[in-house]
Amino acid sequence: MDLISKSNIVHRLEKRKLLIAINCVAALAIFFFGYDQGMMGSVNVSTDYGINTMGYGIVDPEALESGVKQVLVTNSLLQGGIIDNTWINEPQVSVYYLGTLVGCMVGGWIGEKVGRIKVMALGSIWGVIGAALQTSAMNPDWMICARLVNGIGTGMLNVIVPVWATETASHTSRGQFVAIEFTLNIFGVVVAYWLGFPLYSNHKSSGCSFVGNGDSPFVWRFPIAFQIIPLLFLFGIVWFFPESPRWLVKVGREAEARYILGRLRGEDEYGLAEAEFNDIKNVADLEKKSGKLNSYFFMFWDVMPKAIGGGTSGTLHIGRRVQLVIWLQILQEWIGIAGVTIYANDIFSQAGYSVFKSRWIAGINDIFYMLSTLIAVFTLDRLGRRVSLYWGNVVMGISMFLAGGFSRLAQDNPDKAAGYGAAGAAFTFIFTAGFGATWLTIPWLYPAEIFPLQVRAKGNAWGVVGWSIGNGWTVLLLPTMFANIGEKTFYVFGACNAISIPIVWALYPESNQRTLEEMNLLFASNSWWNWDAEKEYARLKEENPDLVQAAQRHESVVSGMGVGGRKGSRGMSLSAAGKGSPHDSDNNEKV
């Protein structure tokens, strides 16, 4: 294949080896995302950073009495993070989320025009610039601008990497490959925590705090600079990897797409790869004729009634998909992960652990969190997205109610506080494991699966928008909630877990074991309800058997749709896919 550089690994690897190589590069990008989140937790409690450079705090006298030197925030607005009474937990400069919001929208737009690989390269370089600016920061204004730049790079990578991964993986293993990437994401959090661990206790230093007894600028500048290493490696290596074959089909580079698909599926499965290529091409042709899809505005406004300019995507129902991915990401934040991260150290302290040991246990919890993500690697493609979300909600909801209850018991019974506190701490570990095995990955996987090829990168950008909104929302509200209702905040999280189960059951169709090209059929129904979507999907399969049986015969799964493929027993078009169901009406959108 002369059109693809001879240095591209697609010429040397095929099938699972090629997919694993692609997944490793995607995981490297997601590792940066996790590291960048975890890194600021250590940076913000560095005394040189918080007191000498940024000037938002003083040395915490209460912690100092127990042998721990850390920052007590006196100007929380300047610090820009989440705090409790004595400790900064999971601090994030709020402008960072503004950066991710901008980065995901820009990255999605560029990704549709120039491809997935180039956006990954651009995002990595943008991240390098942001990391360099943060490392050299000398005052708060400098740092705020640097975090904004860094957030833009993170947003670009977050929006394009899951899309690239899902567009190259087989529909039978998409969940597994994306779950592996998020194992590396939490590994980034673990590395950041232990590398920066800026605590000084009993004259024993950990992480970078061994330099200058924890007071040196090295303690916080090195952890920030460290992220430049994987970013530069990502920028250098991504050029040797194949572009998404689906994007290549979209822009008319069909010879390259056919070759890459052949290598991904293997020469011994050439017929299957050719059938997949035909499916991609035919559905892409159909999507081009199915309404206004390319504008962020039209994608968002599409959910509105036709009378006021909505419904421009026809039976593709892009607006519905946008709403689903935004709210799935918002739910991810409100089921409790942010609260557990913030309040866990207080629960550990209630168990009688010292300040230093509480921080150490929090680091162990991060490792436990990382290991729990391996559960998703083996379950997402077996149980499906919906069942995984259900059992995650059950585990996390019970954990939240019990963690809150034991926390209250520890406060009301000081003589038994250690026992109750230890029980509460155990349930924070259980909650974290449940989240890592389910809700960590699926809200990032689902948006990359369900959107049409024509707007897949932009569609995934809306998922990142939801993540940014969810994080920003929790940043603003959780400190007030913990300050006013304390451990009862955990009951709110438990209730959110309970509410999430019927929401997912009613509104979110199953994407597992379905090809990306079949998603248009899954969302063809004019009804929002999942059961109507499944009925319509089943009707289309029954009336057009070639839609689902052709792939097994090494043919095209859309050969009966009358666009670019062989004629099936019943001709149809995508625009007609949503018609004819007893549950559907073109003029009556259901909620």
Secondary structure as GFF3:
##gff-version 3
##sequence-region A 1 591
A	DSSP	three_ten_helix	9	11	.	.	.	ID=ss1
A	DSSP	alpha_helix	15	43	.	.	.	ID=ss2
A	DSSP	alpha_helix	47	47	.	.	.	ID=ss3
A	DSSP	pi_helix	48	53	.	.	.	ID=ss4
A	DSSP	beta_strand	57	59	.	.	.	ID=ss5
A	DSSP	alpha_helix	61	65	.	.	.	ID=ss6
A	DSSP	beta_strand	71	73	.	.	.	ID=ss7
A	DSSP	alpha_helix	76	79	.	.	.	ID=ss8
A	DSSP	alpha_helix	95	114	.	.	.	ID=ss9
A	DSSP	alpha_helix	116	135	.	.	.	ID=ss10
A	DSSP	alpha_helix	140	168	.	.	.	ID=ss11
A	DSSP	alpha_helix	174	196	.	.	.	ID=ss12
A	DSSP	beta_strand	200	201	.	.	.	ID=ss13
A	DSSP	beta_strand	204	205	.	.	.	ID=ss14
A	DSSP	three_ten_helix	207	214	.	.	.	ID=ss15
A	DSSP	alpha_helix	218	226	.	.	.	ID=ss16
A	DSSP	alpha_helix	228	237	.	.	.	ID=ss17
A	DSSP	three_ten_helix	238	240	.	.	.	ID=ss18
A	DSSP	alpha_helix	245	250	.	.	.	ID=ss19
A	DSSP	alpha_helix	254	265	.	.	.	ID=ss20
A	DSSP	three_ten_helix	267	269	.	.	.	ID=ss21
A	DSSP	alpha_helix	270	288	.	.	.	ID=ss22
A	DSSP	alpha_helix	296	301	.	.	.	ID=ss23
A	DSSP	three_ten_helix	306	308	.	.	.	ID=ss24
A	DSSP	three_ten_helix	314	316	.	.	.	ID=ss25
A	DSSP	alpha_helix	318	332	.	.	.	ID=ss26
A	DSSP	pi_helix	333	337	.	.	.	ID=ss27
A	DSSP	alpha_helix	338	350	.	.	.	ID=ss28
A	DSSP	alpha_helix	355	383	.	.	.	ID=ss29
A	DSSP	alpha_helix	385	412	.	.	.	ID=ss30
A	DSSP	three_ten_helix	414	416	.	.	.	ID=ss31
A	DSSP	alpha_helix	417	437	.	.	.	ID=ss32
A	DSSP	alpha_helix	442	450	.	.	.	ID=ss33
A	DSSP	three_ten_helix	453	455	.	.	.	ID=ss34
A	DSSP	alpha_helix	456	485	.	.	.	ID=ss35
A	DSSP	alpha_helix	488	507	.	.	.	ID=ss36
A	DSSP	three_ten_helix	516	518	.	.	.	ID=ss37
A	DSSP	alpha_helix	519	522	.	.	.	ID=ss38
A	DSSP	alpha_helix	530	543	.	.	.	ID=ss39
A	DSSP	alpha_helix	546	549	.	.	.	ID=ss40
A	DSSP	three_ten_helix	551	553	.	.	.	ID=ss41
A	DSSP	three_ten_helix	559	561	.	.	.	ID=ss42
A	DSSP	three_ten_helix	574	576	.	.	.	ID=ss43
###
